[in-house]
Amino acid sequence: MFCSTLFAALGSFALIATAGSASAGEFISNGRTSEVRHGDLNLSKASDQRELRQRISRAANQVCKSTDYATKQACKTQAVAHVEAPVNAAIARAETSERYADAGAKGMQN
């Protein structure tokens, strides 16, 4: 099972959102996290990849609380961007495993 605390490492992702307006390369945590579970998803499927990204977006809404719309949007954008690399890595691993499984099954049929 591959669970997420909207994204840390190796099995969990920790989305730690920012507050304020840091530059794109600078990530400053506001200390809030939100767990995003995805063990029920098959990340080799495009539909499940979309579902994971929707869950991340909802979690970003939870950790990026602000009455100022611009601040909230900047926080969400930075939070989602902060977890993009681990999300892409998880998807790539799932897609690679799927291809290897398909190749193995085809090899056994010959």
TORTORTI-466276 format. One record per atom (N, C-alpha, C, O): x, y, z; residue number from 1. Coordinates in steps of 0.2 Angstrom, whole numbers. Example, Ala and Ser with C-alpha at 12.3 -4.5 7.8 and 13.67 -1.06 7.14 Angstrom:
{{66 -28 39} 1}
{{62 -22 39} 1}
{{66 -16 39} 1}
{{71 -17 42} 1}
{{64 -11 35} 2}
{{68 -5 36} 2}
{{64 0 39} 2}
{{67 6 40} 2}
This chain:
{{4 -6 0} 1}
{{0 0 0} 1}
{{4 6 0} 1}
{{9 7 4} 1}
{{3 11 -4} 2}
{{7 17 -5} 2}
{{3 23 -3} 2}
{{-1 25 -6} 2}
{{4 25 4} 3}
{{0 30 7} 3}
{{4 37 6} 3}
{{10 37 5} 3}
{{0 42 7} 4}
{{3 49 7} 4}
{{1 53 13} 4}
{{-5 54 14} 4}
{{6 56 16} 5}
{{5 62 20} 5}
{{7 67 15} 5}
{{13 70 16} 5}
{{3 69 11} 6}
{{4 73 5} 6}
{{11 76 5} 6}
{{11 82 5} 6}
{{17 73 5} 7}
{{22 69 2} 7}
{{28 69 6} 7}
{{31 75 7} 7}
{{31 64 9} 8}
{{37 63 12} 8}
{{42 60 8} 8}
{{46 63 5} 8}
{{42 53 9} 9}
{{47 49 4} 9}
{{45 42 5} 9}
{{41 40 9} 9}
{{47 38 0} 10}
{{46 30 0} 10}
{{40 28 3} 10}
{{40 24 9} 10}
{{34 29 1} 11}
{{28 26 3} 11}
{{24 32 6} 11}
{{18 30 7} 11}
{{26 38 7} 12}
{{22 43 9} 12}
{{24 50 6} 12}
{{30 51 5} 12}
{{19 54 5} 13}
{{20 60 2} 13}
{{18 66 7} 13}
{{13 64 11} 13}
{{22 71 8} 14}
{{20 76 13} 14}
{{19 83 9} 14}
{{24 86 7} 14}
{{13 85 9} 15}
{{12 92 6} 15}
{{12 97 12} 15}
{{7 97 16} 15}
{{17 101 12} 16}
{{18 106 17} 16}
{{17 112 13} 16}
{{21 114 9} 16}
{{12 116 15} 17}
{{10 122 11} 17}
{{14 128 13} 17}
{{16 128 19} 17}
{{14 133 9} 18}
{{17 139 11} 18}
{{12 144 12} 18}
{{7 144 9} 18}
{{14 149 16} 19}
{{10 155 17} 19}
{{14 161 14} 19}
{{20 161 16} 19}
{{11 165 11} 20}
{{15 171 8} 20}
{{17 170 1} 20}
{{14 166 -2} 20}
{{21 175 -1} 21}
{{23 174 -8} 21}
{{31 173 -8} 21}
{{35 178 -9} 21}
{{33 167 -8} 22}
{{40 165 -9} 22}
{{41 164 -16} 22}
{{36 163 -20} 22}
{{47 165 -19} 23}
{{49 164 -26} 23}
{{48 157 -27} 23}
{{47 152 -23} 23}
{{47 155 -34} 24}
{{46 149 -36} 24}
{{51 143 -34} 24}
{{49 138 -32} 24}
{{57 145 -33} 25}
{{62 141 -31} 25}
{{63 140 -23} 25}
{{66 136 -21} 25}
{{59 144 -20} 26}
{{60 144 -12} 26}
{{53 142 -9} 26}
{{48 144 -11} 26}
{{54 137 -5} 27}
{{48 134 -2} 27}
{{49 135 5} 27}
{{53 132 9} 27}
{{44 138 8} 28}
{{44 139 15} 28}
{{37 136 18} 28}
{{32 138 16} 28}
{{38 132 22} 29}
{{32 128 25} 29}
{{28 133 30} 29}
{{31 137 34} 29}
{{22 132 30} 30}
{{18 135 35} 30}
{{16 130 41} 30}
{{13 132 46} 30}
{{19 124 41} 31}
{{19 119 46} 31}
{{13 115 45} 31}
{{12 110 49} 31}
{{8 116 41} 32}
{{2 112 40} 32}
{{4 106 35} 32}
{{7 107 30} 32}
{{1 101 37} 33}
{{1 95 32} 33}
{{-6 92 31} 33}
{{-10 93 35} 33}
{{-7 88 26} 34}
{{-13 85 25} 34}
{{-11 78 22} 34}
{{-7 78 17} 34}
{{-14 73 24} 35}
{{-13 66 22} 35}
{{-17 65 15} 35}
{{-23 66 15} 35}
{{-14 62 10} 36}
{{-17 60 4} 36}
{{-16 53 3} 36}
{{-10 51 1} 36}
{{-21 49 4} 37}
{{-20 41 3} 37}
{{-21 40 -4} 37}
{{-25 43 -8} 37}
{{-17 35 -7} 38}
{{-18 33 -14} 38}
{{-16 26 -15} 38}
{{-15 24 -21} 38}
{{-16 22 -10} 39}
{{-15 15 -10} 39}
{{-21 11 -14} 39}
{{-20 6 -16} 39}
{{-27 15 -14} 40}
{{-32 12 -18} 40}
{{-32 13 -26} 40}
{{-36 11 -29} 40}
{{-27 17 -28} 41}
{{-26 19 -35} 41}
{{-21 15 -38} 41}
{{-16 13 -36} 41}
{{-23 14 -45} 42}
{{-18 11 -49} 42}
{{-15 17 -53} 42}
{{-18 19 -58} 42}
{{-9 19 -51} 43}
{{-6 25 -54} 43}
{{-3 24 -62} 43}
{{-1 28 -65} 43}
{{-4 18 -64} 44}
{{-2 17 -71} 44}
{{-8 18 -76} 44}
{{-8 19 -82} 44}
{{-14 20 -72} 45}
{{-20 22 -76} 45}
{{-21 30 -76} 45}
{{-20 33 -71} 45}
{{-22 33 -82} 46}
{{-23 40 -82} 46}
{{-29 42 -77} 46}
{{-28 48 -74} 46}
{{-34 39 -77} 47}
{{-40 41 -73} 47}
{{-38 41 -65} 47}
{{-40 45 -62} 47}
{{-34 36 -63} 48}
{{-31 36 -56} 48}
{{-26 42 -55} 48}
{{-26 44 -49} 48}
{{-22 43 -60} 49}
{{-17 49 -59} 49}
{{-21 55 -58} 49}
{{-19 59 -54} 49}
{{-27 56 -62} 50}
{{-31 62 -61} 50}
{{-34 62 -55} 50}
{{-34 68 -51} 50}
{{-36 57 -52} 51}
{{-39 56 -45} 51}
{{-34 58 -40} 51}
{{-36 62 -35} 51}
{{-28 56 -41} 52}
{{-23 58 -36} 52}
{{-21 65 -36} 52}
{{-21 68 -31} 52}
{{-21 68 -42} 53}
{{-20 75 -42} 53}
{{-26 79 -40} 53}
{{-25 85 -37} 53}
{{-32 77 -40} 54}
{{-38 80 -37} 54}
{{-37 80 -30} 54}
{{-39 85 -26} 54}
{{-35 74 -27} 55}
{{-34 73 -20} 55}
{{-29 78 -17} 55}
{{-30 81 -12} 55}
{{-24 79 -21} 56}
{{-18 84 -19} 56}
{{-21 91 -19} 56}
{{-20 95 -14} 56}
{{-25 92 -24} 57}
{{-28 99 -24} 57}
{{-32 100 -18} 57}
{{-32 106 -15} 57}
{{-37 95 -17} 58}
{{-41 96 -11} 58}
{{-37 97 -4} 58}
{{-39 101 0} 58}
{{-32 93 -4} 59}
{{-27 94 2} 59}
{{-24 101 2} 59}
{{-24 103 8} 59}
{{-22 103 -3} 60}
{{-19 110 -3} 60}
{{-24 115 -1} 60}
{{-22 120 2} 60}
{{-30 114 -3} 61}
{{-36 119 -1} 61}
{{-36 119 7} 61}
{{-37 124 10} 61}
{{-35 113 10} 62}
{{-36 112 17} 62}
{{-30 115 21} 62}
{{-31 118 26} 62}
{{-24 115 18} 63}
{{-18 117 22} 63}
{{-17 125 20} 63}
{{-13 128 24} 63}
{{-20 127 15} 64}
{{-18 134 13} 64}
{{-24 138 15} 64}
{{-28 141 10} 64}
{{-25 139 21} 65}
{{-31 143 23} 65}
{{-29 151 23} 65}
{{-24 152 26} 65}
{{-33 155 20} 66}
{{-31 162 20} 66}
{{-38 166 18} 66}
{{-41 163 14} 66}
{{-39 171 21} 67}
{{-45 175 19} 67}
{{-43 179 12} 67}
{{-47 182 9} 67}
{{-36 180 11} 68}
{{-34 183 5} 68}
{{-33 178 -1} 68}
{{-30 174 0} 68}
{{-37 180 -6} 69}
{{-38 175 -12} 69}
{{-31 174 -15} 69}
{{-29 168 -16} 69}
{{-27 179 -16} 70}
{{-21 179 -19} 70}
{{-16 175 -15} 70}
{{-12 171 -18} 70}
{{-16 176 -9} 71}
{{-11 172 -4} 71}
{{-13 165 -4} 71}
{{-9 161 -5} 71}
{{-20 163 -4} 72}
{{-22 156 -4} 72}
{{-20 153 -11} 72}
{{-17 147 -11} 72}
{{-21 156 -16} 73}
{{-19 154 -23} 73}
{{-11 152 -23} 73}
{{-9 147 -26} 73}
{{-7 157 -21} 74}
{{0 157 -21} 74}
{{2 151 -17} 74}
{{7 147 -19} 74}
{{-1 150 -11} 75}
{{1 144 -7} 75}
{{-1 138 -10} 75}
{{3 133 -10} 75}
{{-7 137 -13} 76}
{{-9 131 -16} 76}
{{-4 129 -22} 76}
{{-2 124 -23} 76}
{{-3 134 -26} 77}
{{2 133 -32} 77}
{{9 131 -30} 77}
{{11 126 -32} 77}
{{11 134 -24} 78}
{{18 132 -22} 78}
{{17 125 -19} 78}
{{22 121 -19} 78}
{{12 123 -15} 79}
{{11 117 -12} 79}
{{11 111 -17} 79}
{{14 106 -16} 79}
{{7 112 -22} 80}
{{6 107 -27} 80}
{{13 106 -31} 80}
{{15 101 -32} 80}
{{16 112 -32} 81}
{{23 111 -36} 81}
{{28 108 -32} 81}
{{32 104 -34} 81}
{{27 109 -25} 82}
{{32 105 -21} 82}
{{32 98 -21} 82}
{{37 94 -19} 82}
{{26 95 -22} 83}
{{25 88 -22} 83}
{{25 85 -29} 83}
{{24 79 -30} 83}
{{26 89 -34} 84}
{{26 87 -41} 84}
{{31 81 -43} 84}
{{29 76 -46} 84}
{{37 82 -40} 85}
{{42 77 -42} 85}
{{41 70 -39} 85}
{{41 65 -42} 85}
{{39 70 -32} 86}
{{37 63 -30} 86}
{{31 60 -33} 86}
{{31 54 -34} 86}
{{26 64 -35} 87}
{{20 62 -38} 87}
{{22 59 -45} 87}
{{20 53 -47} 87}
{{26 62 -49} 88}
{{29 60 -55} 88}
{{33 54 -55} 88}
{{32 49 -59} 88}
{{37 53 -49} 89}
{{41 47 -48} 89}
{{36 41 -47} 89}
{{38 36 -49} 89}
{{31 42 -42} 90}
{{27 37 -41} 90}
{{23 34 -47} 90}
{{22 28 -48} 90}
{{21 39 -51} 91}
{{17 37 -57} 91}
{{22 33 -62} 91}
{{20 28 -65} 91}
{{28 36 -63} 92}
{{33 32 -67} 92}
{{35 25 -65} 92}
{{35 21 -69} 92}
{{35 25 -58} 93}
{{36 18 -55} 93}
{{30 13 -57} 93}
{{31 7 -59} 93}
{{24 16 -56} 94}
{{18 12 -57} 94}
{{18 10 -65} 94}
{{17 4 -67} 94}
{{19 15 -69} 95}
{{19 13 -76} 95}
{{25 9 -78} 95}
{{23 4 -83} 95}
{{31 9 -76} 96}
{{36 5 -77} 96}
{{34 -2 -75} 96}
{{35 -7 -78} 96}
{{32 -3 -69} 97}
{{30 -10 -66} 97}
{{24 -13 -71} 97}
{{24 -19 -72} 97}
{{20 -9 -73} 98}
{{14 -11 -77} 98}
{{17 -14 -84} 98}
{{15 -19 -86} 98}
{{22 -10 -87} 99}
{{25 -12 -93} 99}
{{29 -19 -92} 99}
{{29 -23 -96} 99}
{{33 -19 -86} 100}
{{36 -25 -85} 100}
{{32 -31 -84} 100}
{{33 -37 -86} 100}
{{26 -30 -80} 101}
{{21 -36 -79} 101}
{{18 -38 -86} 101}
{{18 -44 -87} 101}
{{17 -33 -90} 102}
{{14 -35 -97} 102}
{{19 -39 -101} 102}
{{17 -44 -104} 102}
{{25 -37 -101} 103}
{{31 -40 -105} 103}
{{32 -47 -102} 103}
{{33 -52 -106} 103}
{{31 -48 -95} 104}
{{32 -54 -92} 104}
{{27 -59 -94} 104}
{{28 -65 -96} 104}
{{21 -57 -94} 105}
{{15 -61 -96} 105}
{{15 -63 -103} 105}
{{13 -69 -105} 105}
{{17 -58 -108} 106}
{{18 -60 -115} 106}
{{23 -65 -116} 106}
{{22 -69 -120} 106}
{{29 -64 -112} 107}
{{34 -69 -113} 107}
{{32 -76 -111} 107}
{{35 -81 -114} 107}
{{28 -77 -106} 108}
{{26 -83 -104} 108}
{{21 -87 -108} 108}
{{20 -93 -108} 108}
{{18 -83 -113} 109}
{{13 -86 -117} 109}
{{16 -89 -123} 109}
{{13 -93 -127} 109}
{{22 -86 -125} 110}
{{26 -89 -131} 110}
{{29 -96 -130} 110}
{{32 -98 -134} 110}
